[in-house]
Amino acid sequence: MSNLYTSYPIPAPLNSAARAYLRSLAAMSPVTQIGKGGLTENLIATVSDALEARELIKLSVLETADCTARDAAEALAEQLRAVVVAVIGRKIILFRRPLNPKNRRIELPGRGTV
């Protein structure tokens, strides 16, 4: 799979305060589900679009999926240049800054909007 998301900067690791703050914001419904088809090009594009629009998203990994939630989270984060905020059970929380600084909505504690 080619990486079409190289225009995004490689994310810096989150400190514990930023990670806790993002987890507190993640009380939302999952954007999409990862099923037995795994990480397809369409799923990756959907997740990327959602990250660009929202910065912080939640995903659900179904029991029928051929990968674990942790494996899916790490693969998505690597391909999309996102940060894995948390993996709780079969739920994944991802964070990525949008390319356009005007679209940034989340201000991380201790870092400002960077």
N, C-alpha and C positions, 0 to 999 in steps of 0.2 A: 504494500500500500504506500503510495507516495504521500509525502506530507505537504499539503497545500497551505498550511497555516504558518509558514516560516516568516511571514511579515509580523507576526506577534513576537514581542520580546520574550526571551526565556525568563520565566517568573522567578523572583527571589523567594526563598522560603519564608513562610509566615512565622511570626513569633507567637508565643502562647496567648497573648492578649488579643491579637488579631484573629487567631483561630477561634478562640472562645466567642469573640464578638460576631464573627461570621456564622458560627453554629447557632447563636441566638437569633440571627436573622433568617435562618433556614426553616422556620416553621411555615412551610408551604407544601402544596401538593407536588408530587413528582411531575416533571415536565414530560418525560417519556419513560418507556420500559425497555430493558434489555432482555430479550427472550432467547429462544433456542437458535435463532439466526445469528446471535452474537453481535459483534461490532461490525456492521456493514457500512459501506460508504454513505448510504442514506442516513443511517443513524448518526454517524459522525458529523455529517453536514447539519442535521437537525440540532444536535447538541451544540455545535459551533454557533449556529444562528441564535440559539437560546442564550448562550453565554454572551454574545455580542449585544443582545437586547437587554439582558437582565443582570449580567455580571456574576450572579450567584444562582445556581440551580440545584435541584435535587432530582436524582434518578432512582429508579427502582429496578432491581435485578430479579427476574422471575426465577422460580425454582427450576424451571425447565431449561434455563440458560446453561450453555456449555462451559461457562467460566464462573469463577467466584466474583463476588462484589469487589474484593480488593484487587484482583487481577484486572477486572474491567476498568476500575477507577485509575489504576496506574497506567494502563494502555491509553485510555482517553486523555489523561493529563499529559502524557508524553506527546501524543499526536497533536493535540490541540493547544499545547503550551499553556496549560491551565494548572491550577494548584488543587490537590485533593485536600479539602478542608476536613472531611471526616468520612469514615465508612462505618455505619452502624447497622449491623445485621445485613440485610439486603438493600439498604439505602446508601446512596452515594451523594455527597455534597461537593460540588466543584465551583471554583472561583477563577475568573479571568477578567482582567481589565479590557475594556473595549479599545479598539484602535484610535477612535476619535476621543480626545480628552473631554470634549463637551458632553459626551454621553455617560461620563462617569457619575455614578450616583452614590456609591458607597465610600465613605471616608473611614479608613482603618485607624484605630487608636494608635497613637505614637508615630504614625507615618504620614499623616495628612492624606492627600489623594494619590500618592505615588504607589 
